Amino acid sequence: MSSFETLFTTDRIYISNKTTQKEVFTEIHQDLLRQDCVTEDFLANLLEREEHYPTGISLAPIDPELANIAIPHTESQFVKTNGIIPIKLINPVNFHNMIAPEEELDVLFLFMILNQNGQEQAGLLATIMDFINSCKKDELINFFHTEDAIELFNFLKNNFKGVITND
């Protein structure tokens, strides 16, 4: 499993005011492409994968006050690095539920997975859920509403490390 420092970087934490999946993904793709983290084909494959294998997750079973999240990702051949990309959405964006794909969710936070090694995908997804389950509810609510990238990074640094093995 990766360390915190290899999963998160301050230049890959985003605050987006876009209103659709495609707009958000396009905005993030352009910056990740500039940083040489993904391929040109990343965006098309991310959109296609999201259409067929939705990644929205309702956190209501954990607590009804928590924002819904999504964990978008695509195949490793479109990715040049490993990491988790936090994306705070200013406006709720519609995603389909991972568990019940016919259900639509208004999502306010994304944890985009960049994974060169396909085997680690499930592990990163589990690590994100462990992070959510390990945080205090009030702190997590504040985190999901934070619109400052450095505050988001610092919260992750202080709270994510405990759920990563070998950290």
Backbone as a ProteinNet text record, in pm:
[ID]
protein_1_A
[PRIMARY]
MSSFETLFTTDRIYISNKTTQKEVFTEIHQDLLRQDCVTEDFLANLLEREEHYPTGISLAPIDPELANIAIPHTESQFVKTNGIIPIKLINPVNFHNMIAPEEELDVLFLFMILNQNGQEQAGLLATIMDFINSCKKDELINFFHTEDAIELFNFLKNNFKGVITND
[TERTIARY]
84.8	0	88.7	42.2	117.6	120.5	213.8	219.8	137.2	107.2	30.2	98.1	229.4	303.2	296.2	280.7	269.6	125.8	28.1	-112.5	-163.5	-119.1	-172.8	-60.8	-87.1	4.3	-78.6	-19.7	-94.1	-134.1	-60.7	-95.6	-199.6	-249.7	-355.9	-474.5	-510.8	-633.6	-712.4	-838.1	-915.1	-1043.4	-1079.8	-1210.1	-1274.1	-1387.4	-1449.3	-1588.4	-1614.8	-1749.3	-1829.2	-1779.7	-1850.5	-1978.4	-2071.5	-2203.2	-2240.1	-2152.7	-2179.8	-2054.7	-2073.9	-1959.7	-1859.7	-1910.6	-1821.7	-1739.4	-1802.9	-1729.7	-1622.5	-1658.3	-1561.9	-1447.1	-1479.4	-1376.2	-1285.6	-1343.3	-1264.6	-1167.2	-1217.1	-1133.3	-1015.7	-1043.5	-938.8	-843.5	-898.8	-816.6	-714.1	-757.3	-665.6	-546.2	-571.7	-461.6	-375.2	-438	-360.5	-276.6	-328.2	-253.8	-132.8	-152.9	-44.6	65.1	24.1	119.9	176.6	136.9	182	144.5	23.8	-26	-115.4	-173.5	-268.6	-242.3	-306.7	-293	-404.9	-391.8	-497.5	-630.3	-624.5	-745.2	-812.5	-749	-801.6	-944.9	-971.2	-1103.4	-1213.6	-1194	-1296.8	-1323.7	-1219.6	-1235.6	-1297.4	-1264.5	-1325.5	-1476.2	-1515.1	-1658.5	-1731.8	-1669.9	-1732.6	-1747.2	-1643.7	-1647.8	-1753.9	-1762.7	-1861.4	-2003.8	-2023.3	-2155.8	-2195.3	-2100.1	-2129.5	-2110.6	-2020.5	-1989.8	-1986.8	-2105.1	-2111	-2035.6	-1990.5	-1906.3	-1962.4	-2087.8	-2147.9	-2172.2	-2147.9	-2169.5	-2248.8	-2361.3	-2439.4	-2376.7	-2345.7	-2292.1	-2402.5	-2529	-2642.3	-2643	-2605.1	-2601.5	-2502.7	-2395.6	-2300.5	-2359.9	-2407.3	-2477	-2551	-2681.9	-2761.1	-2711.4	-2633.7	-2583.8	-2460.6	-2399.2	-2278.5	-2312.2	-2225.1	-2239.9	-2219.1	-2284.5	-2257.3	-2124.1	-2053.9	-1925.1	-1927.9	-1825.9	-1803.5	-1654.3	-1622.1	-1482.3	-1453.3	-1449.3	-1426.4	-1284.7	-1273.4	-1144.3	-1160.2	-1048.9	-1052.1	-934.1	-921.5	-819.1	-679	-586.9	-451.3	-373	-410.1	-332	-347.7	-446.1	-467.2	-406.9	-331.4	-279.1	-127.1	-56.2	90.3	146.4	61.4	105.6	0.7	32.3	-64.5	-102.2	-225.8	-266.6	-416.7	-456.2	-596.9	-613.4	-704.2	-724.6	-854.1	-843.3	-963.2	-1018.4	-1149	-1213.9	-1339	-1334.1	-1450.3	-1536.7	-1663.6	-1757	-1837.8	-1830.2	-1906	-2056	-2088.4	-2227.6	-2245.7	-2359.6	-2383.1	-2382.5	-2316.4	-2308.9	-2375.1	-2453.5	-2528.6	-2437.7	-2442.6	-2374	-2475.1	-2454.9	-2537.1	-2470.9	-2554.1	-2508.8	-2434.6	-2319.3	-2238.6	-2314.1	-2388.6	-2459	-2591.8	-2664.2	-2793.6	-2787.9	-2732.1	-2704	-2822.9	-2946.2	-3061.2	-3087.5	-3028.5	-3046.8	-2946.8	-2999.3	-2912.6	-2882.9	-2759.6	-2715.6	-2660	-2687.8	-2619.7	-2491.4	-2379.1	-2247.8	-2178.7	-2111	-2039	-1888.1	-1840.9	-1697.3	-1656.1	-1542.8	-1488.8	-1352.1	-1327.4	-1193.6	-1159.1	-1093.3	-1058.6	-933.4	-941	-827.4	-746.5	-616.8	-521.9	-439.6	-442.8	-378.2	-312.3	-180.3	-104.7	-114	-139.6	-140.4	-283.4	-349.3	-489	-520.1	-423.6	-447.7	-475.4	-419.6	-433.5	-566	-642.9	-767.8	-862.4	-891.5	-984.2	-928.2	-797.2	-734.1	-747.6	-732.4	-746.5	-890.9	-984.7	-1126.6	-1156.4	-1106.3	-1126.9	-1060.6	-942.6	-872	-951.4	-1011.3	-1094.7	-1212.8	-1277.2	-1391.7	-1346.2	-1228.2	-1173.5	-1150.7	-1098.3	-1077	-1209.7	-1313.2	-1443.7	-1498.6	-1488.3	-1539.7	-1459.7	-1333.6	-1249.4	-1259.8	-1316.5	-1326.1	-1449	-1437.2	-1553	-1651.4	-1779.9	-1884.2	-1874.7	-1866.5	-1864.3	-1743.2	-1628.3	-1507.5	-1521.2	-1582.9	-1603.1	-1701.2	-1807.2	-1903	-1829.7	-1747	-1669.1	-1574.7	-1508.4	-1416	-1487.8	-1603.9	-1677.4	-1728.2	-1732.6	-1779.2	-1665.2	-1542.6	-1427.1	-1401	-1377.6	-1350.2	-1209.5	-1118.4	-979.3	-890.6	-812.7	-732.7	-631.2	-568.8	-468.9	-536	-653.8	-728.1	-765.2	-806.9	-840.1	-716.5	-603.8	-480.1	-440.8	-445.1	-405.5	-497.6	-627.7	-720.5	-685.9	-661.9	-624.3	-494	-396.8	-267.4	-285	-369.4	-389.6	-478.9	-565.6	-665.5	-652.7	-583	-573.4	-459.3	-353.8	-234.4	-265.5	-358.9	-390.7	-452	-506.3	-571.6	-484.4	-365.7	-273.9	-174.4	-164.8	-65.9	74.2	167.9	308.6	332.8	243.5	262	287.6
-118.7	0	124.1	228.4	352	430.9	525.8	615.3	739.6	816.8	940.3	1030.6	1044.4	1136	1095.8	967.3	926.8	934.1	933	938.2	1080.2	1174.6	1311.2	1412.5	1512.3	1625.4	1753.6	1861.1	1987.3	2041.9	2005.7	2057.7	1970.8	1868.6	1785.4	1776.2	1890.9	1903.7	2014.6	1986.9	2079.4	2124.7	2248.9	2304.9	2338	2276.2	2296.1	2356.5	2457.7	2515.9	2468.8	2366.6	2310.7	2240.8	2215.8	2164.5	2028.3	1973.7	1840.3	1754.5	1623.2	1530.8	1565.3	1581.9	1606	1732.7	1839.6	1964.8	1946.5	1879.2	1855.7	1769.8	1657.9	1567.5	1636.1	1718.9	1791.2	1887.2	1963.4	2058.6	1987.8	1878.6	1805.6	1738.5	1679.7	1613.8	1710.8	1832.9	1930.9	1956.7	1969.1	1995.6	1871.4	1754.4	1630.8	1601.5	1636.2	1620	1713.8	1836.3	1934.8	1883.9	1813.4	1759.3	1622.8	1576	1447.7	1329.3	1335.6	1228.5	1130	1174.6	1091.3	1107.3	1020.4	1026.9	1111.9	1142.7	1214.7	1139.2	1006.5	923.8	907	957.4	942.4	993.3	1114.4	1176	1091.6	1052.1	973.7	842.5	778.5	650.8	667.9	776.9	806.5	827.3	906.3	931.9	803.6	723.5	598.4	500.6	489.9	398	442.2	571.7	624.1	594.9	598.2	569.7	422.9	333.5	189.9	134	193.8	148.4	269.8	316.2	440	428.4	544.6	545.8	630.5	674.7	753	665.3	723.1	650.1	737.9	687	757	728.2	834.6	816	820.1	827.4	829.4	710	587.9	477.2	500	576.2	609.9	720.4	826.4	934.7	1017.6	1043.5	1117.4	1260.3	1316.7	1453.3	1460.4	1346.8	1347.7	1367.2	1437.6	1458.7	1327	1313.7	1198.8	1221.6	1112.1	1120.4	1033.8	1048.6	957.7	929.5	812	769.8	729.1	829.7	798.4	747.9	659.6	604.3	537.2	506	432.6	336.9	265.8	162.7	222	140.9	186.6	228.7	181.7	219.9	368	436.6	578.7	667.5	606	675.4	658.4	765.7	762.3	771.2	775.6	787.1	725.2	715	669.3	786.4	786.9	891.9	895.7	972.4	1001	1151.9	1190.9	1331.7	1379.2	1458.3	1512.7	1628.9	1627	1733.2	1778	1898.8	1956.9	2022.3	1982.4	2039.1	2149.6	2269.1	2381.3	2357.5	2306.4	2275.9	2124.3	2076.3	1931.1	1884.6	1772	1714.3	1576.7	1547.8	1423.1	1305.4	1200.9	1074.8	963	850.1	733.5	653.4	590	514.4	387.7	364.4	246.5	117.4	119.1	-0.4	-22	87.5	81.8	179.9	136.9	228.8	309.9	261.7	340.1	462	463	573.5	685.3	809.6	925.4	990.9	1040.6	1106.5	1244.4	1341.2	1470.7	1457.8	1469.7	1447.8	1582	1594.4	1717.4	1698.3	1574.5	1552	1428.7	1441.3	1329	1290.5	1161.6	1108.3	1032.9	1101.3	1037.7	952.7	828	737.7	736.1	762	742.2	621.1	519.8	395.3	329.6	325.9	259.3	108.3	60.3	-83.5	-126.3	-190.5	-229.8	-308.7	-385	-465.6	-380.8	-258.8	-176.8	-100.7	-101.8	-24.6	-52.7	-178.1	-214.3	-173.8	-185.1	-145.4	3.9	85.7	230.4	267.3	201.1	224.6	191.7	79.5	39.8	139.4	189.5	285.9	416	460.3	582	560.2	444.5	416.6	403	345.4	337.4	477.6	566.9	707	769.8	754	812.8	754.8	624.8	560	594	633.8	660.8	805.3	893.5	1035.3	1060	1159.3	1203.6	1271	1245.5	1295.1	1446.5	1523.8	1669.8	1717.4	1653.4	1690.4	1656.3	1542.7	1501.4	1594.5	1634.8	1730.4	1859.5	1909.6	2031.6	2010.9	1895.4	1863.5	1869.5	1805.5	1801.3	1938.7	2034.3	2169	2270.3	2227.8	2316.5	2352.4	2480.6	2526.2	2583.4	2534	2578.2	2454.6	2453.8	2335.5	2299.7	2398.8	2370.8	2310.6	2362.1	2303.5	2158.6	2131.9	1994.5	1904.9	1953	1875.2	1846.4	1948.9	1931.3	1834.6	1840	1745.2	1603.1	1585.3	1452.7	1406.5	1496.7	1461.5	1415.9	1485.5	1453.3	1333	1300	1195.3	1073.7	1087	975.7	881.6	938.4	858.1	735.9	749.7	640.4	519.3	537.2	424.9	363.1	420.2	365.3	275.2	152.8	62.1	107	74	111	260.7	332.9	476.2	504.7
0	0	0	-60.3	-73.6	56.9	62.9	177.8	147.2	251.6	232.9	130.4	141.1	54.3	-92.9	-121.1	-261.8	-312	-221	-262.6	-284.1	-200.1	-203.1	-224.6	-308.8	-323.6	-325	-276.4	-267.1	-404	-509.3	-642.6	-713.8	-646.2	-703.3	-608.1	-551.2	-472.1	-539	-569.7	-652.5	-583.2	-615.1	-578.6	-713.2	-744.3	-875.2	-861.4	-944.1	-945.9	-1067.6	-1134.8	-1250.9	-1203.8	-1297	-1256.4	-1315.5	-1402.1	-1456.9	-1443.7	-1447.8	-1445	-1555.1	-1676.4	-1790	-1769.1	-1719.8	-1695.8	-1588.2	-1479.5	-1371	-1422.2	-1485.8	-1534.9	-1637.6	-1724.3	-1824.8	-1758	-1660.7	-1588	-1519.6	-1450.8	-1379	-1478	-1584.2	-1685.6	-1744.1	-1775.7	-1836.2	-1744.2	-1612.8	-1520.9	-1499.3	-1488.6	-1470.7	-1595.7	-1712.3	-1837.3	-1836.2	-1792.6	-1782	-1688.1	-1581.5	-1484.4	-1528	-1645.4	-1700.4	-1610.1	-1552.1	-1464.4	-1538.4	-1651.4	-1726.4	-1876	-1953.5	-2099	-2158.9	-2285.9	-2359.8	-2350.9	-2357.6	-2360.8	-2223.9	-2119.4	-1983.5	-1972.8	-2021.9	-2007.3	-2071.9	-2196.2	-2266.1	-2192.7	-2145.1	-2075.9	-1937.2	-1870.7	-1741	-1756.3	-1855.5	-1880.4	-1918.1	-2005.1	-2048.2	-1931	-1849.8	-1736.3	-1635.8	-1612.1	-1517.3	-1565.5	-1697.2	-1753.6	-1731.3	-1745.6	-1734	-1593.2	-1518	-1381.2	-1288.7	-1246.9	-1168.2	-1035.7	-986.9	-867.7	-753.4	-762.9	-654.7	-532.2	-414.5	-289.1	-193.5	-148.9	-47.1	88.9	162	296.8	401.9	356.9	450.4	546	502	597.7	713.2	687.6	793.8	879.4	812.9	880.8	776.8	797.6	698.6	673	765.4	747.6	657.5	627.8	545.9	398.2	328.8	185.1	111.2	-3	-89.2	-159.8	-187	-255.1	-381.3	-462.4	-575.3	-581.1	-632.8	-641.8	-787.3	-876.4	-1018.1	-1043.7	-1141.5	-1180.3	-1316.1	-1377.8	-1503.9	-1508.5	-1616.7	-1628.2	-1620.3	-1571.8	-1543.8	-1668.3	-1787.2	-1905.8	-1941.4	-1879.5	-1906.5	-1797.2	-1706.7	-1589.3	-1584	-1549.3	-1545.5	-1403.5	-1303.6	-1165.8	-1072.9	-946.2	-846.4	-757.8	-714.6	-622.6	-603.1	-503.3	-479.8	-495.9	-582.8	-614.8	-547.9	-439.8	-375.3	-458.2	-479.8	-556.8	-481.2	-427.1	-359.3	-465.8	-470.2	-566.3	-497.3	-551.5	-496	-518.7	-636	-671.4	-672	-621	-629.1	-774.6	-799.6	-933.5	-928.6	-1031.3	-1035.9	-1073.5	-989.6	-1016.3	-992.1	-1056.5	-1027.6	-916.6	-834.5	-718.6	-761.7	-700.8	-730.2	-697	-587.5	-539.3	-613.2	-638	-707.3	-825.1	-939.5	-1050.6	-1102.9	-1079.6	-1125.4	-1036.4	-917.9	-823.2	-851.8	-856.7	-877.3	-743.6	-730.9	-608.1	-641.3	-554.9	-563	-482.8	-551.1	-491.1	-468.6	-353.9	-321.6	-308.7	-316.6	-300.9	-380.1	-450	-526.8	-472.5	-469.9	-446.9	-575.4	-668	-795.3	-774.9	-816.1	-801.3	-931.2	-917.2	-1026.7	-987.8	-1072.2	-1034.4	-1155	-1153.6	-1260	-1248.6	-1127.6	-1101.8	-1071.2	-1165.4	-1150.2	-1024.4	-973.7	-854.2	-730.5	-725.6	-605.8	-599.4	-707.3	-715.8	-599.5	-574.4	-466.3	-330.6	-315.3	-190.3	-164.3	-269.6	-253.8	-221.4	-285.8	-256.1	-109.6	-62.1	77.1	172.4	134.9	219.2	232.1	122.4	127.1	221.4	212.9	300.7	446.3	469.6	606.1	662.2	578	618.5	661	579.5	610.4	740.5	756.1	877.5	1003.2	987	1103.5	1153.3	1071.8	1109.9	1196.8	1283.9	1360.8	1266.5	1287.1	1197.2	1176	1283	1270	1190.4	1212.4	1138.5	991	962.2	823.5	752.9	821	762.9	727.1	819	791.7	673.6	670.7	561.2	426.4	417.2	290.5	247.3	339.7	305.7	293.2	321.2	311.3	165.3	140.4	3.9	-7.8	76.7	75.3	57.1	-50.4	-85.3	23.8	85.1	188.7	312.8	348.5	461.9	431.3	308.4	269.4	282	230.1	236.2	381.1	464.8	605.3	678.3	650.3	712.8	668.8	540.4	489.3	553.2	562.2	620.9	766.3	840.7	982.6	1005.8	909.3	931.8	841	729.1	635.5	672.5	730.4	760.5	845.4	937.9	1027.8	960	839.5	771.1	661.9	641.8	540.9	612.4	565.5	623.8	587.6	671.1	655.3	668.1	732.4	753.5	898.8
[MASK]
+++++++++++++++++++++++++++++++++++++++++++++++++++++++++++++++++++++++++++++++++++++++++++++++++++++++++++++++++++++++++++++++++++++++++++++++++++++++++++++++++++++++

